[in-house]
Amino acid sequence: MKCPNCQMEVANDNINIQSDMGKCQACNHLFRVSEHFDTPAFAFDLNQPPKGAWYKNNMQEIKLGATLRSPIAFFLVPFMLIWSGGSLGGIYGTQIAKQQFSLLQSLFGIPFLLGTLFFGFITLMMTFGKVELSIDRQGGRVFTGIGKIGKSKSFQWHEVTRIRENYVANSSNKQQGQIFIDAAQPIRFGLGLSQERHFYLFHALKKIQSQYKPERR
C-alpha cells in the first residue's frame, strides 16, 4: 500500500496488521493501516470470500458471515467425551446406579459439571457456530450462535462512528481478534474466527459501511 502522507510504496515489513500500524520508510510517517484499506491502493473484492465465509446480496439485504468451525474441535470432542464420561459418570452415575444420594459427592462434582457445560459450549461453537450480519441501508444485525440459537445485536448506520479491530493474546500467547462497531450501543464480535475469515469480515463490513453509511452534514 501507499503512504497516505507522501504516496510512496510502503514495504510489507513496515506494515503490521495485528497492531494496525504502518510506517513509511521514506518519510517516517506513522498511520493506522485499517483507515487506509479502502483506498484504491488496496484491492478488496467482496465477491471473493475465503473458505468458510459467505457474502449474499439480494439488492434488499446483505448476508455477510463466517463459520467459527476450527480444527481444534477435533481435539475438543474426544476431550469432552472423556471429561464428561469420566468425571460426571463417576460422580453422579455411581449414585444413580446405586440409587443412593451423597450430598458431599454431589457438591464435589459441581466444578466438573460447570466445566462440562463450559467446554461443551466452546466445543459446539467451534463445530457448528457462526457469525452472520444481516445488513440493509438503515443498519444491520450481528448474530453469533448455532443455527437460530444465539445472541444478536442491532445497529443503525447513522449511529456508527467507527468500525475497528482489537487483538488480544489468548492463554497460548496467540493473537485473537475481535471486530468492534462503535455506535450508540457498541457491538463486538468475531472472537474465535480464523485470521483469514476475520480479515474478510472486517474489510467487507468497512466496504459496505462506505456504501451505506449516510454522509454527515
C-alpha positions as CSV (number, residue, x, y, z in Angstrom):
1,M,0.0,0.0,0.0
2,K,1.0,3.6,-0.4
3,C,1.9,6.1,2.4
4,P,-1.0,8.5,3.0
5,N,1.5,11.3,3.5
6,C,4.0,11.1,0.6
7,Q,2.3,8.4,-1.6
8,M,5.4,6.3,-1.7
9,E,5.1,2.5,-1.7
10,V,5.3,1.1,1.9
11,A,7.4,-2.0,2.3
12,N,5.5,-5.0,3.6
13,D,7.9,-5.3,6.6
14,N,6.7,-1.9,7.7
15,I,3.1,-2.9,7.9
16,N,1.8,-4.7,11.0
17,I,-1.8,-5.9,10.5
18,Q,-2.2,-7.1,14.1
19,S,-1.2,-3.8,15.7
20,D,-3.0,-1.9,12.9
21,M,0.1,0.3,12.4
22,G,2.3,1.2,9.4
23,K,5.4,3.3,8.9
24,C,6.7,4.8,5.7
25,Q,10.4,4.2,5.2
26,A,10.6,7.3,3.0
27,C,9.1,10.0,5.3
28,N,8.8,8.1,8.6
29,H,5.1,8.8,8.7
30,L,3.1,6.6,11.1
31,F,-0.5,5.7,10.2
32,R,-3.3,3.3,11.1
33,V,-3.4,0.6,8.4
34,S,-7.2,-0.1,8.6
35,E,-8.0,3.6,8.0
36,H,-6.4,3.4,4.5
37,F,-7.5,-0.1,3.3
38,D,-10.5,1.4,1.4
39,T,-8.3,3.5,-0.8
40,P,-7.7,2.4,-4.5
41,A,-4.3,1.1,-3.5
42,F,-6.0,-1.7,-1.5
43,A,-7.8,-4.1,-3.8
44,F,-10.5,-5.9,-1.8
45,D,-13.2,-8.0,-3.5
46,L,-16.4,-8.6,-1.6
47,N,-17.4,-11.3,-4.0
48,Q,-14.4,-13.5,-3.2
49,P,-14.9,-14.6,0.4
50,P,-12.4,-17.2,1.8
51,K,-13.4,-20.8,2.5
52,G,-15.9,-20.8,5.4
53,A,-17.2,-17.3,4.8
54,W,-20.0,-16.0,2.6
55,Y,-21.5,-12.9,1.0
56,K,-25.0,-12.8,-0.4
57,N,-26.7,-9.6,-1.8
58,N,-30.3,-9.8,-3.0
59,M,-30.4,-6.0,-3.5
60,Q,-32.6,-5.6,-0.4
61,E,-30.4,-7.1,2.2
62,I,-26.9,-8.3,2.5
63,K,-25.9,-11.5,4.4
64,L,-22.3,-11.5,5.4
65,G,-20.9,-14.2,7.6
66,A,-18.4,-16.8,8.5
67,T,-18.3,-20.1,10.4
68,L,-16.5,-20.5,13.7
69,R,-15.5,-24.0,12.8
70,S,-12.0,-24.8,13.9
71,P,-9.6,-27.8,13.7
72,I,-9.4,-27.5,17.5
73,A,-12.8,-29.2,17.6
74,F,-11.2,-32.5,16.6
75,F,-9.3,-32.4,19.9
76,L,-12.2,-30.9,22.0
77,V,-14.8,-33.5,21.0
78,P,-12.8,-36.6,22.4
79,F,-11.7,-34.5,25.4
80,M,-15.3,-33.7,26.2
81,L,-16.3,-37.3,26.0
82,I,-13.5,-38.3,28.4
83,W,-14.1,-35.4,30.7
84,S,-17.9,-35.7,31.0
85,G,-17.9,-39.5,30.8
86,G,-15.2,-40.0,33.4
87,S,-16.0,-37.2,35.9
88,L,-19.8,-36.9,35.7
89,G,-20.2,-40.7,35.2
90,G,-18.0,-41.5,38.1
91,I,-19.5,-38.8,40.5
92,Y,-23.2,-38.9,39.6
93,G,-23.5,-42.1,37.6
94,T,-22.5,-44.2,40.5
95,Q,-25.1,-42.6,42.7
96,I,-27.8,-43.3,40.1
97,A,-26.7,-46.8,39.7
98,K,-26.7,-47.5,43.4
99,Q,-29.8,-45.4,43.9
100,Q,-28.0,-43.6,46.8
101,F,-27.7,-39.9,47.1
102,S,-24.5,-38.4,48.5
103,L,-24.5,-34.7,49.3
104,L,-20.8,-34.5,49.7
105,Q,-20.1,-36.3,46.5
106,S,-22.7,-34.2,44.6
107,L,-21.2,-31.0,45.9
108,F,-17.7,-32.2,44.9
109,G,-19.0,-32.8,41.3
110,I,-20.3,-29.2,40.8
111,P,-17.0,-27.8,39.4
112,F,-16.8,-30.8,37.0
113,L,-20.4,-30.1,36.0
114,L,-19.7,-26.5,35.3
115,G,-16.5,-27.4,33.4
116,T,-18.5,-29.8,31.2
117,L,-21.1,-27.0,30.4
118,F,-18.3,-24.5,29.7
119,F,-16.2,-26.8,27.5
120,G,-19.3,-28.2,25.9
121,F,-20.4,-24.7,24.8
122,I,-16.9,-24.0,23.3
123,T,-16.9,-27.3,21.5
124,L,-20.3,-26.7,20.0
125,M,-19.4,-23.2,18.9
126,M,-16.1,-24.4,17.3
127,T,-18.0,-27.2,15.5
128,F,-21.3,-25.6,14.4
129,G,-21.0,-21.9,15.4
130,K,-21.2,-18.9,13.1
131,V,-21.1,-15.2,12.9
132,E,-23.6,-13.6,10.5
133,L,-24.5,-10.0,9.7
134,S,-27.8,-9.0,8.1
135,I,-27.4,-5.5,6.6
136,D,-29.5,-3.0,4.8
137,R,-29.4,0.7,4.1
138,Q,-30.7,1.6,7.6
139,G,-28.4,-0.6,9.6
140,G,-27.9,-4.2,10.5
141,R,-27.9,-7.1,13.0
142,V,-25.0,-9.1,14.2
143,F,-25.8,-12.7,15.2
144,T,-23.4,-15.2,16.9
145,G,-24.6,-18.7,17.7
146,I,-25.6,-22.1,16.3
147,G,-28.4,-22.3,13.8
148,K,-31.0,-19.9,15.0
149,I,-30.0,-20.2,18.7
150,G,-27.6,-17.4,19.9
151,K,-27.4,-13.7,20.6
152,S,-27.9,-10.8,18.3
153,K,-27.4,-7.1,18.5
154,S,-28.6,-4.4,16.1
155,F,-27.1,-1.1,14.9
156,Q,-28.2,1.9,12.8
157,W,-25.7,3.3,10.2
158,H,-26.3,6.9,11.4
159,E,-25.2,5.9,14.9
160,V,-22.0,4.2,13.8
161,T,-18.9,6.3,14.4
162,R,-16.2,3.7,13.6
163,I,-15.6,0.1,12.7
164,R,-12.3,-1.1,14.2
165,E,-10.3,-4.2,15.2
166,N,-8.7,-5.2,18.5
167,Y,-6.2,-8.0,19.1
168,V,-5.7,-9.7,22.4
169,A,-3.3,-12.6,23.4
170,N,-5.0,-15.8,24.5
171,S,-3.7,-18.4,27.0
172,S,-1.4,-19.8,24.3
173,N,0.0,-16.3,23.7
174,K,-1.5,-16.2,20.2
175,Q,-3.2,-13.1,18.9
176,Q,-7.0,-13.3,18.6
177,G,-9.0,-10.5,17.0
178,Q,-12.4,-9.0,17.6
179,I,-14.4,-6.6,15.4
180,F,-15.9,-3.6,17.1
181,I,-18.8,-1.5,15.8
182,D,-18.7,1.8,17.8
183,A,-22.3,3.0,17.9
184,A,-24.9,4.1,20.5
185,Q,-24.7,0.5,21.8
186,P,-21.2,-0.7,20.9
187,I,-21.0,-4.2,19.4
188,R,-18.1,-6.6,19.4
189,F,-18.0,-9.9,17.7
190,G,-15.8,-12.4,15.8
191,L,-13.8,-13.9,18.7
192,G,-12.7,-17.3,17.5
193,L,-12.7,-16.6,13.8
194,S,-9.7,-17.7,11.8
195,Q,-7.4,-14.9,10.8
196,E,-8.5,-15.2,7.1
197,R,-12.2,-15.1,7.9
198,H,-11.7,-12.2,10.4
199,F,-9.8,-10.3,7.8
200,Y,-12.6,-10.8,5.2
201,L,-15.5,-9.9,7.6
202,F,-13.7,-6.7,8.8
203,H,-12.9,-5.3,5.4
204,A,-16.2,-6.4,3.9
205,L,-18.0,-4.6,6.7
206,K,-15.8,-1.5,6.2
207,K,-16.5,-1.5,2.4
208,I,-20.3,-1.9,3.0
209,Q,-20.2,0.9,5.5
210,S,-18.6,3.2,2.9
211,Q,-21.6,2.4,0.6
212,Y,-24.4,2.6,3.1
213,K,-23.4,5.0,5.9
214,P,-25.0,8.4,5.3
215,E,-22.6,11.3,5.0
216,R,-22.6,13.8,7.8
217,R,-24.0,17.2,7.0
